């Protein structure tokens, strides 16, 4: 890997190059003038730039003037504490102390000679160690820009510099091999850009009348790049496509996959302590909201959780979720996919004595970086200010995470028309990304998983009257017990050893159901257990060619408005489908679990168990069996096979 120090700090860098200096927690191989510096890049924060993925693109993390370049190979290095860590291909690495990463083309030696692609800001409070970004995230951070000309032209230039001869794979920007570096031969496109900086347009990606004008502005630089490559007998660069269709497809695919993933939506806990975000109802009720969410590449949001209302003397709870029109837009705003309004509908399930209509509210917000912020200020500033203390960006009103409307029969904002001095306060809600998915799926493996599958959710038998006819032995019990089932369940004075299982039925008495996996990796379910595409419920998250398998994540919560026809509402399933196994079974994640053929697990802690509990003979003193069944409905094993195939 090459390195460069900015000239303004070169003398300081040489003075500090004494075998132990790490330049603000980040070092690079080699040193200027052969000084004996530490030769290992260090850090804890991984950043994958995609749309497309690129090798040999430059980047610089704040806190150091050292420049690094991404690689198409996996590299082993250390973090700032000296612990071993692996840098995946096409990934940048920054120290945890960094506030920002800048991506660019050129060798970075002179500030004016590089082509800046933009920057991504790291949150300083809600810290994370992995980020997936596209060029659309680099223009006005921490927002994601729409796929306009400025975004497309950045992607176009990167792909125009690709010289590996394959326009469909990752972008490879020519660099020198280790042998060429030693011999002083070869060519690096970034050096050619630096040597021909006069050919860089004054406004690299903006101000063009059309695409043809943009292409023309870059011809001289590309001519010089090709000349340098030809002099070293290297392949020429791809240059520009006739139009932007291919570029738009790649950036859109990357944008869709990077917005996909797991999110947690919850009410802002600090508002229990801060006077200026009082969202109590007239009777003094306070609210707490927590919803697990899965966002699909299509933008569809699958969410569900609990809403709790409490006073000093009582509390009330209901399962709440979003409608089937809930979506996350291309710019990461919550929107109604039918009306395109910038709110999504939050409704209640009406479990127990709570009518469904008691919750009918609107949720709004925009993901900035990887979080929906409330904008509520505490002593040190708002949650956004604490994460991004140095940005001039201001969170707009429609970007703040808020819920307003009817919550468990109480109005929020709090209505008080008789007092014009009262300001209404919607409930602040924060959302943050907790899990990401693979950006580029292997096409051949993905093609192998396309089709229909039959699913049964198995639960432990706990002594119900029909267990004799419904229960069967747990397969592979030595490994399944402890993974999918406990050894025993105790409720009250009754203990049941778990040795058998039965098929779980949902609230509509549906047992097994069909799932369909499409060519794009989207997983759907038909109505009432049938195969079909009526309800989007999950996705392929990763392809594993070496084992001919795929990871999937499902959240069977396509919208409370379709609850009556959606199978096993609110169940979550994570698993790995074995495409070499008989009938393509699904096992638990992790190589060891996969090798041991431990079936995937499912979980539902808040929906069907709550419905069963609402029917107890006594809420204060339920029978032991009622409590045992309640426990058995919360988790179990997944029986999964190709439709029509008998394992």
ROZA-717894 format. One record per residue (C-alpha): x, y, z. Coordinates in Angstrom, 2 decimals. Each point is the difference from the previous one (the first is absolute). Layout:
BEGIN
        X        Y        Z
        X        Y        Z
...
END
This chain:
BEGIN
        X        Y        Z
     0.00     0.00     0.00
     1.25     3.52    -0.77
     0.08     2.90     2.39
     0.20     3.78    -0.21
     0.42     2.73     2.59
    -1.39     3.45    -0.62
     2.91     2.39    -0.54
    -1.14     2.33     2.76
     0.65    -2.71     2.59
     2.87    -1.83    -1.71
     2.70     1.42     2.24
    -1.96    -0.83     3.15
    -0.66    -3.49    -1.28
     3.70    -0.61    -0.61
     0.86     1.27     3.47
    -2.52    -2.41     1.52
     1.11    -2.98    -2.07
     1.96    -1.71     2.78
    -1.32    -3.54     0.03
    -2.98     0.54     2.27
    -1.94     3.01    -1.25
    -3.40    -0.92    -1.43
    -1.11     3.43    -1.29
    -3.29     0.37     1.88
    -0.69    -3.75     0.06
     0.58    -0.64    -3.69
     3.20    -1.02    -1.81
     0.85    -1.32    -3.43
     2.62    -2.32    -1.46
     3.36     1.66    -0.47
     1.03     3.55     0.78
     1.20     3.09    -1.88
     3.71    -0.14    -0.83
     0.18    -3.53     1.37
    -0.48     1.01     3.65
    -0.76    -2.99     2.28
    -3.69     0.54     0.73
    -2.53    -2.63     1.05
    -1.10    -1.71    -3.23
    -3.56    -1.00     0.89
    -3.20     1.91    -0.65
    -2.05     0.09     3.20
    -3.59     0.70     0.91
    -3.35    -1.30     1.17
    -2.56     1.58    -2.34
    -0.65    -1.71    -3.35
    -1.54     1.92    -2.91
    -1.14    -1.76    -3.17
    -0.48     2.38    -2.93
    -2.27    -1.57    -2.58
    -2.02     0.71    -3.09
     2.33    -1.41    -1.27
     2.67    -1.44     2.29
     3.42     1.41    -0.86
     3.59    -1.06     0.52
     2.76     2.62     0.09
    -2.21     2.95     0.88
     1.66     2.40     2.42
    -1.30     0.90     3.44
     1.08     2.04     2.98
    -1.33    -0.17     3.54
    -0.07     3.15     2.12
     2.58     0.03     2.75
     2.76    -1.06    -2.38
     1.51     1.43    -3.16
     0.82    -3.49    -1.25
    -1.70    -1.11    -3.20
    -1.06    -3.61    -0.59
    -1.43    -1.88    -2.96
    -2.56    -2.80    -0.09
     1.05    -3.42    -1.25
    -1.73    -2.85    -1.79
     1.68    -2.43     2.40
    -0.69    -0.86     3.62
     2.67     1.39     2.31
     0.92    -0.83     3.58
     0.99     2.88     2.24
    -0.47     1.18     3.59
    -2.27     2.44     1.77
     1.38     2.89     2.04
     0.46    -2.33     2.98
     2.10    -2.39    -2.03
    -2.66    -2.70    -0.30
    -0.18    -1.88    -3.30
    -2.78     1.01    -2.37
    -0.87    -0.79    -3.62
    -0.78     2.68    -2.59
    -2.45    -1.43    -2.56
     0.56     0.73    -3.70
    -1.14     3.43    -1.27
    -0.22     1.32     3.57
     1.57     3.01     1.68
     1.20    -0.04     3.61
     0.04     2.99     2.36
     0.90     0.49     3.67
    -2.93     0.17     2.42
     0.99     3.59     0.78
    -0.67     1.17    -3.57
    -2.89     2.36    -0.66
    -0.01    -0.27    -3.79
     1.32    -1.93    -2.98
     0.67     1.60    -3.40
     0.13    -2.05    -3.22
     1.87     1.25    -3.07
     1.91    -0.86    -3.18
     3.65     0.98    -0.40
     2.92    -0.68     2.30
    -0.96     2.76     2.44
     3.46     1.56     0.16
    -1.27     3.42    -1.05
    -3.44     1.12     1.17
    -0.87     1.59    -3.36
     1.04    -3.01    -2.03
    -2.53    -2.49     1.28
    -3.59    -0.61    -1.09
    -2.13     0.11     3.13
    -2.97    -2.35    -0.05
    -1.30     1.27     3.35
     0.01    -0.85     3.68
    -1.90    -2.14     2.49
    -0.43     1.11     3.61
     0.40    -2.39     2.93
    -2.46     0.39     2.90
     1.82     0.85     3.22
    -2.52    -1.26     2.58
    -1.93    -2.84    -1.67
     3.26    -1.52    -1.17
     0.13    -2.94    -2.39
     2.85    -2.00    -1.45
    -1.45    -0.80    -3.45
    -1.44     2.31    -2.65
    -1.25    -0.64    -3.53
    -0.11     3.15    -2.12
    -0.61     0.98    -3.60
     1.18     3.09    -1.84
    -3.48     1.42     0.73
     1.02     0.11     3.68
     3.12     2.07    -0.67
    -1.45     3.19    -1.47
    -1.93     1.61     2.87
     0.80    -2.13     3.04
    -1.62    -1.26     2.13
    -2.91    -0.05    -2.50
    -0.38    -2.34    -2.95
    -0.47     1.93    -3.23
    -2.47    -0.97    -2.70
     1.49    -1.79    -3.01
     0.50     3.13    -2.07
     2.70     1.04    -2.49
     2.51     0.81     2.74
    -0.32    -3.54     1.38
    -0.07    -1.70    -3.41
     3.05     1.86    -1.28
     2.07    -1.07     3.01
    -0.95    -3.61    -0.61
     0.60     0.42    -3.73
     3.56     1.30     0.45
     0.90    -2.83     2.35
    -1.26    -2.58    -2.49
     1.67     1.79    -2.92
     3.36    -0.57     1.73
    -0.59    -3.76     0.34
     2.58    -1.91    -2.04
    -0.54    -3.65     0.92
    -2.05    -0.64    -3.16
    -3.20    -1.00     1.82
    -2.61     2.74     0.30
    -2.28    -2.17     2.15
     2.32    -0.70     2.92
     1.67     2.31     2.51
     1.97     3.02    -1.23
     3.76    -0.59    -0.09
     2.05     3.16    -0.35
     3.49    -0.99    -1.20
     2.71     0.03     2.64
     3.54    -1.37     0.22
     0.63    -3.50     1.23
     2.50    -0.62     2.79
     2.55    -1.21    -2.56
    -0.52     3.10    -2.17
     0.45     2.26     3.01
     3.31    -1.68     0.77
     1.20     0.28    -3.60
    -1.36     3.51    -0.56
    -2.17    -1.15    -2.90
    -3.73    -0.16    -0.63
    -2.54     2.79     0.23
    -2.51     1.26     2.54
    -2.97     1.92    -1.36
    -0.10     2.17     3.12
     3.54     1.18    -0.73
    -0.97     0.75    -3.60
    -2.90     2.13     1.26
     2.40     1.92     2.24
     2.44     0.56    -2.86
    -2.80     1.28    -2.26
    -1.90     2.06     2.54
    -0.46     2.77    -2.55
    -2.44    -2.25    -1.85
    -2.34    -0.25     3.00
    -3.09     2.19    -0.63
    -0.38     2.91     2.41
    -3.38    -1.39     1.07
     0.50    -3.74    -0.42
    -3.62    -1.13     0.38
    -2.23     3.06    -0.13
    -1.06     2.75    -2.37
    -0.29    -2.03    -3.22
    -2.77     0.57    -2.51
    -0.37    -3.74    -0.60
     1.81    -3.33     0.18
     1.85     0.55    -3.28
     1.50     3.22     1.34
     1.18    -1.85     3.09
     1.62    -2.75    -2.10
     1.74     2.55    -2.23
     1.46     1.81     3.01
     1.84    -3.15     1.11
     1.35    -1.20    -3.38
     3.46     1.56     0.31
     0.65    -1.60     3.37
    -1.18    -3.41    -1.20
     2.20     0.32    -3.10
     3.03     0.59     2.22
    -0.95    -2.91     2.25
    -0.24    -2.33    -3.00
     3.33     1.23    -1.34
     1.69    -0.76     3.32
    -1.59    -3.46     0.11
     1.04    -0.77    -3.59
     3.60     0.98     0.79
     0.07    -2.77     2.61
    -1.95    -2.48    -2.16
    -3.05     0.21     2.26
    -3.64    -0.23    -1.09
    -1.72     3.29    -0.77
    -2.81     1.34     2.18
    -3.66    -0.65    -0.73
    -0.81     3.66    -0.69
    -3.58     1.26     0.09
    -3.16    -1.80    -1.07
    -2.19     1.55    -2.69
    -2.55     0.98     2.65
    -0.46    -0.24     3.77
    -2.33    -3.02     0.07
     2.60    -2.47     1.28
     1.33     2.48     2.57
    -3.46     0.70     1.33
    -0.71    -3.73     0.33
     3.15    -0.60     2.05
    -0.44     2.95     2.33
    -3.69    -0.83     0.49
     0.80    -3.62     0.81
     2.60     1.09     2.54
    -2.31     2.62     1.50
    -2.78    -2.58     0.38
     2.24    -2.55     1.70
     1.66     2.55     2.30
    -3.33     1.30     1.31
    -1.08    -3.59     0.67
     0.64    -1.50     3.40
    -1.14    -0.14     3.61
    -1.12     3.11     1.87
    -1.19     0.71     3.52
    -2.68     2.69     0.44
    -0.62     1.19     3.55
    -1.25     2.98     1.96
     2.73     2.35     1.19
     0.78    -0.98     3.58
     1.63     3.31     0.85
    -3.38     1.69    -0.38
    -1.02    -1.43     3.34
     2.50     2.44     1.49
    -0.24     3.03    -2.28
    -2.81     2.51     0.43
    -0.06     1.24    -3.59
    -1.02    -3.35    -1.47
    -3.00    -0.72     2.20
    -2.33    -2.22    -2.02
    -2.41    -1.02     2.72
    -3.73    -0.24    -0.62
    -2.58     2.05     1.89
    -0.30    -2.60     2.75
     3.75     0.03     0.63
     0.65    -3.20    -1.94
     3.50    -0.64    -1.24
     0.88    -2.24    -2.91
     2.80    -2.37    -0.92
     0.37    -1.48    -3.49
     2.39    -2.67    -1.30
    -0.26    -1.65    -3.43
     2.36    -2.36    -1.80
     0.10     0.71    -3.72
     1.30    -1.60    -3.16
     0.41     2.24    -3.05
     0.05    -1.86    -3.31
     1.94     1.10    -3.11
    -3.31     1.17    -1.46
    -0.27     2.45     2.90
    -2.91    -1.83     1.64
     0.10     0.21     3.80
    -1.06    -3.06     2.01
    -0.43     1.14     3.60
    -1.73    -0.98     3.19
     0.38     0.35     3.74
    -1.60     1.29     3.16
    -1.51     3.31     1.02
    -0.41     0.53     3.74
    -2.06     2.70     1.70
     0.55     0.53     3.70
    -1.11     2.28     2.80
     0.78    -0.05     3.70
    -2.80    -2.51     0.56
    -0.44    -2.08    -3.17
     1.54    -1.16    -3.24
    -1.28    -1.19    -3.38
     1.82    -1.79    -2.81
    -0.77    -1.01    -3.57
     1.86    -1.42    -2.95
     0.48     2.71    -2.63
     1.29    -0.10    -3.53
     0.07     1.80    -3.32
    -2.33    -0.29    -2.96
     0.96    -1.81    -3.20
     0.71     3.34    -1.70
     2.87     0.87     2.38
     3.19     0.59    -1.97
     3.44     1.58     0.14
     0.62     2.27    -2.99
     3.12     0.25    -2.16
     1.13     2.91     2.18
    -0.83    -1.98     3.18
    -3.19     1.82     0.99
    -2.89    -1.97     1.47
    -2.76     0.25    -2.61
    -3.37    -1.48    -0.87
     0.68    -1.93    -3.20
    -3.54     0.63    -1.30
    -0.36     3.72     0.65
     3.72     0.92     0.28
    -0.81     2.06     3.09
     2.93     0.25     2.41
    -1.62    -1.96     2.83
    -0.91    -3.64     0.58
    -3.01    -1.25     1.94
     0.47    -1.57     3.44
    -2.95    -2.11     1.16
    -0.83    -2.35     2.83
    -0.85    -3.70    -0.15
    -2.64     0.30     2.72
     1.13    -2.99     2.03
    -2.08    -0.69     3.09
    -2.30     2.78     1.15
     1.69     2.68    -2.11
    -1.96     0.87    -3.18
     2.21     0.19    -3.13
    -1.27     3.53    -0.68
     1.52     1.21     3.27
     3.28     0.50    -1.85
    -0.11     1.85    -3.29
     2.98     2.30    -0.43
     2.54     1.27    -2.52
     3.74    -0.74     0.26
     2.52     2.18    -1.81
     3.78     0.23    -0.26
     3.04    -0.21    -2.24
     3.12    -2.08     0.40
     3.01     2.29     0.17
     3.15    -2.06    -0.15
    -1.53    -3.09     1.58
    -2.39     1.54     2.52
    -3.34     1.80     0.24
     0.54     2.85     2.46
    -2.52     1.73     2.25
     1.74     3.38    -0.03
    -0.88     0.38     3.69
     2.62     1.99     1.90
     1.41    -1.06     3.33
     2.72     1.82     1.90
     2.68    -0.77    -2.59
    -2.13     0.59    -3.10
    -2.35    -2.15    -2.04
     0.64    -3.66    -0.76
     0.94     1.06    -3.55
     2.38     2.71     1.24
     1.75    -2.47     2.28
     0.53    -2.45    -2.85
     1.08     2.65    -2.53
     1.45     2.93     1.96
     1.88     1.51    -2.96
    -2.59    -0.08    -2.76
    -1.95     3.03    -1.16
    -2.95    -2.18    -0.94
    -3.23     0.62     1.92
    -2.61    -2.70     0.50
    -3.17     1.10    -1.78
    -3.46    -0.26     1.55
    -1.11    -2.89    -2.21
     3.24    -1.88     0.74
    -0.45    -0.17     3.78
    -1.23    -3.29     1.43
    -3.49     0.67     1.35
    -3.34    -1.71     0.61
    -3.20     2.04     0.10
    -3.60    -1.13     0.21
    -2.01    -2.38     2.17
     2.10    -2.25     2.25
    -1.93    -2.53     2.10
    -3.00     2.30     0.06
     1.96     3.14     0.93
     0.76     2.85    -2.36
     3.63     0.85    -0.70
     0.72     2.89    -0.57
    -1.87     0.86     3.18
    -3.11     2.03    -0.98
    -0.58     3.12     2.03
    -1.85     2.44    -2.25
    -1.18     1.96     3.03
     3.53     1.05     0.85
     1.66     1.80    -2.92
     3.28     0.01     1.91
     0.25    -3.79    -0.09
     2.29    -1.35    -2.70
    -0.81    -3.43    -1.34
     2.71    -2.62     0.40
     0.03    -3.12    -2.16
     1.76    -3.07     1.38
     3.69     0.02    -1.00
     1.15    -3.27    -1.58
     3.54    -1.05    -0.83
     0.92    -2.69    -2.49
     3.39    -1.49    -0.71
     1.37    -2.68    -2.28
     1.12    -3.12     1.84
     0.78    -2.42    -2.85
     1.10     0.14    -3.65
    -0.14    -2.37    -2.96
     2.38    -1.01    -2.77
    -0.04     2.53    -2.84
     0.77    -2.19    -3.02
    -1.49    -3.51    -0.01
     1.62    -2.80    -1.98
    -2.18    -0.40    -3.10
     0.43    -3.76    -0.44
    -0.74    -0.82     3.65
    -2.96     2.37     0.00
    -1.42    -1.66    -3.11
     0.18    -3.37     1.76
    -2.19     1.10     2.92
    -2.83     1.45    -2.10
    -3.24    -1.91     0.56
    -2.77    -0.91     2.46
     0.55    -1.49     3.44
    -2.27    -1.57     2.63
     0.49     1.16     3.59
    -1.22    -1.37     3.33
     0.83     1.73     3.27
     0.56    -2.62     2.69
    -0.56     0.71     3.70
     0.64    -2.11     3.10
    -2.72    -2.31     1.33
    -0.90     0.95     3.57
    -2.83    -2.36     0.95
    -3.05     1.22    -1.90
    -2.93    -2.38    -0.32
     0.67    -0.78    -3.68
     3.75    -0.44     0.33
    -0.35    -3.73    -0.55
    -1.17     0.43    -3.58
     1.87     3.22    -0.85
     3.47    -0.52     1.46
     3.04    -1.74    -1.45
     3.57    -0.50     1.14
     2.43     2.87    -0.42
     2.58    -0.95    -2.66
     3.66     0.26     0.95
    -1.02     0.67     3.64
     3.55     0.14     1.37
     0.68     3.13    -2.05
    -3.52     1.44    -0.32
    -0.50     0.11     3.78
     1.87     3.08     1.07
    -0.14     1.54    -3.47
    -3.69     0.03    -0.95
    -1.54    -1.36     3.21
     0.73     0.14     3.73
     0.54    -3.25     1.89
    -3.15     0.67     1.99
    -2.62     2.67     0.73
    -1.31     0.70     3.49
    -3.10     2.03     0.77
    -1.46     0.01     3.46
     0.36    -3.47     1.51
     0.18    -1.76    -3.38
     3.20    -0.90    -1.84
    -0.04    -1.50    -3.50
     3.07    -1.63    -1.55
     0.20     0.96    -3.67
     0.34    -3.12    -2.14
    -2.67     0.42    -2.68
    -1.28     2.74    -2.30
    -3.15     0.92    -1.92
    -0.96     2.37    -2.82
    -0.90     3.50     1.16
    -3.29     1.47    -1.22
    -0.44     3.75    -0.37
    -2.94     2.14     1.15
    -1.96    -1.07    -3.08
     0.71    -3.73     0.63
     2.44    -0.13    -2.91
     2.74    -2.60     0.44
     2.51    -0.40    -2.86
     0.38     2.64    -2.71
     1.88     0.74    -3.20
     2.85     2.44    -0.59
     1.19     1.03    -3.47
     3.53     1.22    -0.74
     0.36     2.17    -3.10
     2.93     0.56    -2.35
     0.83     3.25     1.81
     0.23    -1.74     3.37
    -3.31     1.40     1.25
    -2.08    -2.45     2.06
    -3.79     0.17    -0.19
    -3.04    -1.82     1.37
    -3.41    -0.38    -1.57
    -3.24     0.51     1.89
    -1.18    -2.65     2.46
     3.11    -2.14    -0.30
     0.02    -0.28    -3.80
     3.03     0.56    -2.21
     0.13     3.40    -1.67
     1.28     3.55     0.08
    -2.81     1.76     1.86
     2.05     0.74     3.14
     3.69     0.90     0.16
     1.37    -1.62     3.16
     3.77    -0.40    -0.30
     3.12    -0.22    -2.13
     3.16    -1.88    -0.77
     2.61     1.83     2.06
     3.15    -1.80    -1.16
     1.15    -2.59    -2.52
     2.73    -2.49     0.90
     1.35    -1.61    -3.20
     2.54    -2.23     1.78
    -2.77    -1.88     1.81
    -2.70     0.60    -2.65
    -2.28     1.58     2.58
    -1.76     3.29     0.72
    -0.84     1.87     3.17
    -3.54     1.36     0.35
    -1.84     2.27     2.42
    -3.79     0.02     0.23
    -2.33     2.22     1.98
    -3.55    -1.18    -0.58
    -1.54     3.42     0.62
    -1.06     1.36    -3.41
    -2.51     2.44     1.57
    -2.72    -0.15     2.61
    -2.56     0.78    -2.70
     0.77    -3.42    -1.56
     0.27    -1.82     3.32
    -3.02    -2.16    -0.82
     1.68    -1.67    -2.98
     3.71     0.19     0.90
     1.37    -3.23     1.53
     1.38    -0.10     3.57
     0.05     3.76     0.47
     3.09     1.53     1.64
     2.13    -3.16    -0.08
     3.71     0.58    -0.69
     2.14    -2.65    -1.69
     3.73     0.05    -0.64
     1.53    -2.93    -1.81
     2.32    -1.43    -2.62
    -1.46    -2.04    -2.87
     2.12    -2.98    -1.05
    -0.40    -0.25    -3.77
     1.95    -3.27    -0.09
    -2.18    -1.66     2.62
    -3.01    -2.17    -0.79
    -2.99     2.35    -0.49
     2.19     3.05     0.86
    -0.45     0.06     3.79
     0.59     3.10     2.11
     2.49    -0.11     2.86
     1.10     2.48     2.65
     2.56     2.66    -0.90
     3.67    -0.64     0.64
     2.28    -2.58    -1.58
    -0.07    -2.33     3.01
    -3.81    -0.03     0.15
    -0.19    -0.48    -3.76
     2.45    -2.90     0.07
    -1.91    -1.60     2.90
    -3.28     0.48    -1.91
    -1.79     1.71     2.88
    -3.31     1.31    -1.33
    -0.56     3.75    -0.16
    -1.91     1.62     2.82
    -3.00     2.30     0.13
    -1.10     2.50     2.66
    -3.15     2.00     0.84
    -0.04     1.51     3.46
    -2.78     2.57    -0.34
    -2.81    -0.96    -2.38
    -1.48    -3.52     0.17
     1.18    -0.56     3.60
    -1.79     3.22     1.00
    -3.18    -1.17    -1.76
     0.15    -3.32     1.85
     0.62     1.78     3.31
    -3.02     2.25    -0.53
    -2.17    -3.13     0.04
     1.25    -1.38     3.30
    -2.63    -1.16     2.46
     1.40     2.51     2.49
     2.57     2.70    -0.60
     0.95     0.02     3.67
     0.12    -3.78     0.56
     0.25    -1.85    -3.32
     0.32    -3.76    -0.10
     3.49    -1.45    -0.31
    -0.90    -1.52    -3.38
    -1.09     3.40    -1.35
     3.35     1.45     0.99
     1.86    -2.95    -1.51
    -1.80     0.42    -3.33
     0.78     3.73     0.13
     3.71    -0.85     0.30
    -0.18    -2.59    -2.79
    -1.40     2.54    -2.48
     3.04     2.29     0.24
     2.71    -1.96    -1.83
     0.87    -3.29    -1.63
     1.43    -1.68    -3.09
    -0.69     0.55    -3.71
    -0.86    -2.93    -2.24
     0.86     1.22    -3.51
     0.03    -1.80    -3.34
    -0.57     0.55    -3.70
    -3.70     0.00    -0.84
    -1.15    -3.53    -0.78
     3.23    -1.59     1.22
    -0.11    -2.54     2.86
     3.28    -0.04     1.95
END
